[in-house]
């Protein structure tokens, strides 16, 4: 099975700054002839508040000539408690109505794919606990299938035992719960987006992939992180094992968020703009 992971498209009818990259991305996907496409979030520029952004973005996604599974990003349903757009039931329900489930499973003969809503991890909500219960059931019911997990946010930035990274990754407590489950159930892959960088690594026996965004990279306005500042996608080939490849797509225009931050995300504070933008 051949899966293409796309992520962080940041599409919008009213802020079309990155829309020009959709057509070449869609053409590249079609040329690859994958069995499945998985979008790991930030489908829209501001679907968390603007319904038209979600509708516009979902319509484009549905035009792909291959089955697509999608997961929400922070710009689709909100983010951390206390942020300008905290994730909440209204935003999640809008996503479910306009795009689809915010978590899912997909089975083949040899693999179980699991999609997680990473935006509720660490907010100490009933929804978070329900998802952990659901995840344990999904892992336990995989039977002999190998397991690959997809989500918007990465598990960590620099190290599995790092402390709070704020905006950038899963918080320490839910991260440990996830890593313990991954070890118990021998999860083969965790693939994410969010950081607008391409990177591969491992933790214990789990492969880790950050797929690059297709919309824009972020320049010096952000903290330095591992990975490459490229635009592209990831390809995951599932056989008896998983082989992942990060692909830079030459046809994508090299937009840099720093150049248009005040137009696209004007609420971003100048001291740390990347902390609410990427």
C-alpha positions as a Markdown table, in Angstrom:
| # | Residue | x | y | z |
|---|---|---|---|---|
| 1 | Unk | 0.0 | 0.0 | 0.0 |
| 2 | Unk | 1.3 | 3.4 | -1.0 |
| 3 | Unk | 0.1 | 6.4 | 1.1 |
| 4 | Unk | 0.9 | 10.1 | 0.4 |
| 5 | Unk | 0.8 | 12.3 | 3.4 |
| 6 | Unk | 0.1 | 16.0 | 2.7 |
| 7 | Unk | -0.1 | 18.6 | 5.4 |
| 8 | Unk | -0.4 | 22.3 | 6.3 |
| 9 | Unk | -2.0 | 23.5 | 3.1 |
| 10 | Unk | -3.4 | 26.7 | 4.7 |
| 11 | Unk | -6.1 | 27.3 | 2.1 |
| 12 | Unk | -8.6 | 30.2 | 2.2 |
| 13 | Unk | -10.9 | 32.0 | -0.2 |
| 14 | Unk | -10.4 | 35.4 | 1.6 |
| 15 | Unk | -6.6 | 35.0 | 2.3 |
| 16 | Unk | -5.4 | 33.2 | -0.9 |
| 17 | Unk | -1.7 | 33.8 | -0.2 |
| 18 | Unk | -0.9 | 30.0 | -0.5 |
| 19 | Unk | -3.7 | 28.8 | -2.7 |
| 20 | Unk | -1.4 | 28.8 | -5.7 |
| 21 | Unk | 0.4 | 25.7 | -4.3 |
| 22 | Unk | -2.8 | 23.6 | -4.3 |
| 23 | Unk | -3.0 | 22.9 | -8.0 |
| 24 | Unk | 0.6 | 21.7 | -8.4 |
| 25 | Unk | 0.3 | 19.7 | -5.3 |
| 26 | Unk | -2.9 | 18.0 | -6.5 |
| 27 | Unk | -1.3 | 17.3 | -9.9 |
| 28 | Unk | 1.8 | 15.8 | -8.2 |
| 29 | Unk | -0.5 | 13.6 | -6.1 |
| 30 | Unk | -2.4 | 12.4 | -9.2 |
| 31 | Unk | 0.9 | 11.6 | -10.9 |
| 32 | Unk | 2.0 | 9.5 | -8.0 |
| 33 | Unk | -1.1 | 7.3 | -8.2 |
| 34 | Unk | -1.3 | 6.5 | -4.5 |
| 35 | Unk | -3.7 | 4.1 | -2.8 |
| 36 | Unk | -4.6 | 6.7 | -0.2 |
| 37 | Unk | -4.0 | 10.3 | 0.7 |
| 38 | Unk | -3.8 | 11.4 | 4.4 |
| 39 | Unk | -3.9 | 15.1 | 5.2 |
| 40 | Unk | -2.5 | 15.8 | 8.7 |
| 41 | Unk | -4.1 | 19.1 | 9.4 |
| 42 | Unk | -4.1 | 22.9 | 9.0 |
| 43 | Unk | -6.1 | 22.3 | 5.9 |
| 44 | Unk | -7.3 | 25.9 | 6.2 |
| 45 | Unk | -5.9 | 29.3 | 7.1 |
| 46 | Unk | -8.5 | 30.0 | 9.7 |
| 47 | Unk | -11.2 | 27.3 | 9.8 |
| 48 | Unk | -11.2 | 27.5 | 13.6 |
| 49 | Unk | -13.2 | 30.8 | 13.3 |
| 50 | Unk | -14.2 | 31.1 | 9.6 |
| 51 | Unk | -16.6 | 28.6 | 8.2 |
| 52 | Unk | -16.0 | 29.6 | 4.6 |
| 53 | Unk | -12.3 | 28.6 | 5.1 |
| 54 | Unk | -13.2 | 25.1 | 6.0 |
| 55 | Unk | -15.9 | 24.8 | 3.2 |
| 56 | Unk | -13.5 | 26.1 | 0.6 |
| 57 | Unk | -10.6 | 23.9 | 1.7 |
| 58 | Unk | -12.7 | 20.7 | 2.1 |
| 59 | Unk | -14.1 | 21.3 | -1.4 |
| 60 | Unk | -10.6 | 21.4 | -2.9 |
| 61 | Unk | -9.6 | 18.3 | -1.0 |
| 62 | Unk | -12.7 | 16.4 | -2.2 |
| 63 | Unk | -11.6 | 17.0 | -5.8 |
| 64 | Unk | -8.7 | 14.7 | -5.5 |
| 65 | Unk | -9.2 | 11.5 | -7.5 |
| 66 | Unk | -8.2 | 9.2 | -4.7 |
| 67 | Unk | -9.6 | 8.4 | -1.3 |
| 68 | Unk | -8.6 | 11.0 | 1.3 |
| 69 | Unk | -8.5 | 10.8 | 5.1 |
| 70 | Unk | -8.1 | 14.1 | 6.9 |
| 71 | Unk | -7.2 | 15.2 | 10.5 |
| 72 | Unk | -7.6 | 18.6 | 12.0 |
| 73 | Unk | -4.9 | 21.1 | 12.8 |
| 74 | Unk | -4.8 | 24.0 | 15.2 |
| 75 | Unk | -5.9 | 26.4 | 12.5 |
| 76 | Unk | -8.9 | 24.2 | 11.7 |
| 77 | Unk | -10.3 | 23.6 | 15.2 |
| 78 | Unk | -8.2 | 25.7 | 17.7 |
| 79 | Unk | -5.4 | 24.9 | 20.0 |
| 80 | Unk | -4.2 | 25.2 | 23.6 |
| 81 | Unk | -6.4 | 26.4 | 26.5 |
| 82 | Unk | -5.8 | 30.2 | 27.0 |
| 83 | Unk | -4.8 | 30.7 | 23.4 |
| 84 | Unk | -6.6 | 33.1 | 21.1 |
| 85 | Unk | -8.5 | 30.1 | 19.6 |
| 86 | Unk | -8.8 | 27.3 | 22.1 |
| 87 | Unk | -10.0 | 24.0 | 20.8 |
| 88 | Unk | -13.6 | 23.5 | 21.9 |
| 89 | Unk | -16.7 | 21.5 | 21.1 |
| 90 | Unk | -18.1 | 24.1 | 18.7 |
| 91 | Unk | -15.0 | 24.1 | 16.6 |
| 92 | Unk | -14.6 | 20.3 | 16.6 |
| 93 | Unk | -18.3 | 19.8 | 15.7 |
| 94 | Unk | -17.9 | 22.3 | 12.7 |
| 95 | Unk | -14.9 | 20.2 | 11.5 |
| 96 | Unk | -16.9 | 16.9 | 11.8 |
| 97 | Unk | -19.8 | 18.4 | 9.9 |
| 98 | Unk | -17.8 | 20.1 | 7.1 |
| 99 | Unk | -14.8 | 17.9 | 6.7 |
| 100 | Unk | -15.2 | 14.6 | 8.5 |
| 101 | Unk | -14.2 | 12.7 | 11.7 |
| 102 | Unk | -11.5 | 14.2 | 13.9 |
| 103 | Unk | -10.2 | 10.7 | 14.6 |
| 104 | Unk | -10.5 | 7.4 | 12.7 |
| 105 | Unk | -9.2 | 3.9 | 11.9 |
| 106 | Unk | -8.6 | 2.4 | 8.5 |
| 107 | Unk | -7.8 | -1.3 | 8.0 |
| 108 | Unk | -6.0 | -3.2 | 5.3 |
| 109 | Unk | -5.1 | -6.9 | 5.5 |
| 110 | Unk | -1.8 | -6.2 | 7.1 |
| 111 | Unk | -2.1 | -2.7 | 8.6 |
| 112 | Unk | -4.3 | -0.6 | 10.9 |
| 113 | Unk | -4.0 | 3.1 | 10.3 |
| 114 | Unk | -5.1 | 5.3 | 13.2 |
| 115 | Unk | -5.8 | 9.0 | 13.0 |
| 116 | Unk | -5.6 | 11.1 | 16.2 |
| 117 | Unk | -6.9 | 14.5 | 17.1 |
| 118 | Unk | -3.7 | 15.9 | 18.6 |
| 119 | Unk | -5.2 | 19.3 | 19.5 |
| 120 | Unk | -7.1 | 17.9 | 22.5 |
| 121 | Unk | -4.0 | 16.2 | 23.9 |
| 122 | Unk | -3.0 | 17.8 | 27.2 |
| 123 | Unk | -6.1 | 19.9 | 27.8 |
| 124 | Unk | -7.3 | 17.7 | 30.6 |
| 125 | Unk | -10.8 | 17.4 | 29.0 |
| 126 | Unk | -13.4 | 14.6 | 28.9 |
| 127 | Unk | -12.8 | 14.5 | 25.1 |
| 128 | Unk | -9.1 | 13.8 | 25.7 |
| 129 | Unk | -9.8 | 10.9 | 28.0 |
| 130 | Unk | -12.4 | 9.5 | 25.6 |
| 131 | Unk | -9.9 | 9.6 | 22.8 |
| 132 | Unk | -7.3 | 7.7 | 24.9 |
| 133 | Unk | -9.9 | 5.1 | 25.7 |
| 134 | Unk | -10.8 | 4.9 | 22.0 |
| 135 | Unk | -7.1 | 4.7 | 21.1 |
| 136 | Unk | -6.4 | 1.8 | 23.5 |
| 137 | Unk | -9.4 | -0.1 | 22.0 |
| 138 | Unk | -8.2 | 0.6 | 18.5 |
| 139 | Unk | -4.7 | -0.6 | 19.3 |
| 140 | Unk | -5.9 | -3.7 | 21.1 |
| 141 | Unk | -8.3 | -4.6 | 18.3 |
| 142 | Unk | -5.6 | -4.4 | 15.6 |
| 143 | Unk | -4.9 | -8.1 | 16.1 |
| 144 | Unk | -2.1 | -9.2 | 13.8 |
| 145 | Unk | -2.0 | -6.0 | 11.8 |
| 146 | Unk | 0.9 | -3.6 | 12.1 |
| 147 | Unk | 0.0 | -0.1 | 13.2 |
| 148 | Unk | 0.7 | 3.4 | 11.8 |
| 149 | Unk | -0.5 | 6.5 | 13.5 |
| 150 | Unk | -1.1 | 9.9 | 12.0 |
| 151 | Unk | -1.7 | 13.2 | 13.7 |
| 152 | Unk | -1.1 | 17.0 | 13.2 |
| 153 | Unk | 1.4 | 17.6 | 16.0 |
| 154 | Unk | 4.6 | 15.8 | 16.5 |
| 155 | Unk | 5.3 | 13.9 | 19.8 |
| 156 | Unk | 8.3 | 16.1 | 20.6 |
| 157 | Unk | 10.7 | 18.5 | 18.9 |
| 158 | Unk | 14.2 | 17.7 | 20.2 |
| 159 | Unk | 13.9 | 14.7 | 22.6 |
| 160 | Unk | 11.2 | 12.3 | 23.9 |
| 161 | Unk | 11.9 | 13.4 | 27.5 |
| 162 | Unk | 11.9 | 17.1 | 26.9 |
| 163 | Unk | 9.6 | 19.4 | 29.0 |
| 164 | Unk | 6.9 | 21.7 | 27.7 |
| 165 | Unk | 7.4 | 23.0 | 24.2 |
| 166 | Unk | 4.3 | 25.2 | 24.3 |
| 167 | Unk | 2.8 | 25.4 | 20.8 |
| 168 | Unk | 5.1 | 23.0 | 19.0 |
| 169 | Unk | 4.5 | 19.4 | 20.2 |
| 170 | Unk | 2.4 | 17.2 | 22.4 |
| 171 | Unk | 2.7 | 18.1 | 26.1 |
| 172 | Unk | 4.8 | 15.8 | 28.4 |
| 173 | Unk | 2.1 | 13.9 | 30.2 |
| 174 | Unk | 0.0 | 12.8 | 27.2 |
| 175 | Unk | 3.3 | 12.3 | 25.3 |
| 176 | Unk | 4.4 | 9.7 | 27.9 |
| 177 | Unk | 1.0 | 8.0 | 27.7 |
| 178 | Unk | 1.3 | 7.8 | 23.9 |
| 179 | Unk | 4.9 | 6.5 | 24.0 |
| 180 | Unk | 4.0 | 3.9 | 26.5 |
| 181 | Unk | 1.1 | 2.7 | 24.3 |
| 182 | Unk | 3.3 | 2.7 | 21.3 |
| 183 | Unk | 5.9 | 0.5 | 23.0 |
| 184 | Unk | 3.2 | -1.9 | 24.4 |
| 185 | Unk | 1.5 | -2.3 | 21.0 |
| 186 | Unk | 4.7 | -2.0 | 18.9 |
| 187 | Unk | 3.5 | 0.9 | 16.8 |
| 188 | Unk | 5.6 | 1.1 | 13.6 |
| 189 | Unk | 5.0 | 4.7 | 12.6 |
| 190 | Unk | 3.9 | 8.1 | 13.9 |
| 191 | Unk | 3.6 | 10.6 | 11.1 |
| 192 | Unk | 2.7 | 14.3 | 11.7 |
| 193 | Unk | 2.9 | 17.8 | 10.3 |
| 194 | Unk | 2.6 | 21.2 | 12.0 |
| 195 | Unk | 6.3 | 22.2 | 12.1 |
| 196 | Unk | 6.6 | 23.1 | 8.4 |
| 197 | Unk | 9.8 | 21.0 | 8.2 |
| 198 | Unk | 10.7 | 17.7 | 6.8 |
| 199 | Unk | 12.4 | 15.2 | 9.2 |
| 200 | Unk | 12.7 | 11.5 | 10.0 |
| 201 | Unk | 13.8 | 9.8 | 13.1 |
| 202 | Unk | 13.0 | 6.9 | 15.5 |
| 203 | Unk | 12.1 | 6.4 | 19.1 |
| 204 | Unk | 12.5 | 2.9 | 20.5 |
| 205 | Unk | 11.1 | 0.9 | 17.5 |
| 206 | Unk | 8.7 | 3.5 | 16.2 |
| 207 | Unk | 9.5 | 5.5 | 13.1 |
| 208 | Unk | 8.8 | 9.2 | 13.3 |
| 209 | Unk | 8.1 | 11.4 | 10.3 |
| 210 | Unk | 7.4 | 15.1 | 10.1 |
| 211 | Unk | 6.0 | 15.7 | 6.6 |
| 212 | Unk | 6.8 | 19.1 | 5.1 |
| 213 | Unk | 4.1 | 21.6 | 4.5 |
| 214 | Unk | 2.9 | 22.4 | 1.0 |
| 215 | Unk | 2.0 | 26.0 | 1.8 |
| 216 | Unk | 5.0 | 27.9 | 3.2 |
| 217 | Unk | 8.1 | 27.6 | 5.2 |
| 218 | Unk | 8.9 | 29.8 | 8.2 |
| 219 | Unk | 12.1 | 31.8 | 8.4 |
| 220 | Unk | 14.0 | 33.4 | 11.2 |
| 221 | Unk | 10.9 | 34.4 | 13.1 |
| 222 | Unk | 10.7 | 30.9 | 14.6 |
| 223 | Unk | 13.0 | 29.0 | 17.0 |
| 224 | Unk | 15.5 | 26.7 | 15.4 |
| 225 | Unk | 14.3 | 23.1 | 15.1 |
| 226 | Unk | 15.5 | 19.9 | 13.5 |
| 227 | Unk | 14.6 | 19.1 | 9.9 |
| 228 | Unk | 14.7 | 20.8 | 6.5 |
| 229 | Unk | 12.8 | 23.9 | 5.5 |
| 230 | Unk | 11.3 | 22.5 | 2.3 |
| 231 | Unk | 7.9 | 22.3 | 0.7 |
| 232 | Unk | 6.5 | 18.9 | -0.3 |
| 233 | Unk | 4.9 | 15.8 | 1.1 |
| 234 | Unk | 5.8 | 12.3 | 2.5 |
| 235 | Unk | 5.3 | 8.9 | 0.9 |
| 236 | Unk | 4.7 | 5.9 | 3.2 |
| 237 | Unk | 5.0 | 2.5 | 1.6 |
| 238 | Unk | 3.4 | -0.3 | 3.7 |
| 239 | Unk | 4.4 | -3.9 | 3.1 |
| 240 | Unk | 5.7 | -6.2 | 5.8 |
| 241 | Unk | 7.2 | -3.0 | 7.2 |
| 242 | Unk | 7.0 | 0.7 | 6.6 |
| 243 | Unk | 9.3 | 2.7 | 4.4 |
| 244 | Unk | 8.9 | 6.5 | 4.5 |
| 245 | Unk | 10.3 | 9.1 | 2.2 |
| 246 | Unk | 10.2 | 12.9 | 2.5 |
| 247 | Unk | 9.8 | 14.5 | -1.0 |
| 248 | Unk | 10.5 | 18.1 | -1.9 |
| 249 | Unk | 8.1 | 19.1 | -4.7 |
| 250 | Unk | 9.8 | 21.5 | -7.1 |
| 251 | Unk | 6.6 | 22.8 | -8.6 |
| 252 | Unk | 5.5 | 24.4 | -5.3 |
| 253 | Unk | 6.2 | 28.2 | -5.0 |
| 254 | Unk | 8.6 | 28.9 | -2.1 |
| 255 | Unk | 6.3 | 31.1 | 0.0 |
| 256 | Unk | 7.8 | 32.2 | 3.4 |
| 257 | Unk | 5.4 | 33.1 | 6.2 |
| 258 | Unk | 7.7 | 35.9 | 7.5 |
| 259 | Unk | 6.9 | 37.9 | 4.4 |
| 260 | Unk | 3.1 | 38.0 | 4.9 |
| 261 | Unk | 2.6 | 37.3 | 8.6 |
| 262 | Unk | 0.8 | 40.6 | 9.2 |
| 263 | Unk | -1.6 | 39.9 | 6.4 |
| 264 | Unk | -2.4 | 36.3 | 7.0 |
| 265 | Unk | -2.2 | 36.1 | 10.8 |
| 266 | Unk | -2.3 | 39.7 | 12.1 |
| 267 | Unk | -3.0 | 38.6 | 15.7 |
| 268 | Unk | 0.5 | 37.2 | 16.0 |
| 269 | Unk | 2.5 | 39.1 | 18.6 |
| 270 | Unk | 5.7 | 40.5 | 17.1 |
| 271 | Unk | 7.9 | 39.2 | 19.9 |
| 272 | Unk | 7.0 | 35.5 | 19.1 |
| 273 | Unk | 4.9 | 35.4 | 16.0 |
| 274 | Unk | 5.6 | 31.8 | 15.1 |
| 275 | Unk | 4.0 | 30.6 | 18.4 |
| 276 | Unk | 0.5 | 31.1 | 17.0 |
| 277 | Unk | 1.1 | 30.8 | 13.3 |
| 278 | Unk | 2.7 | 27.7 | 11.9 |
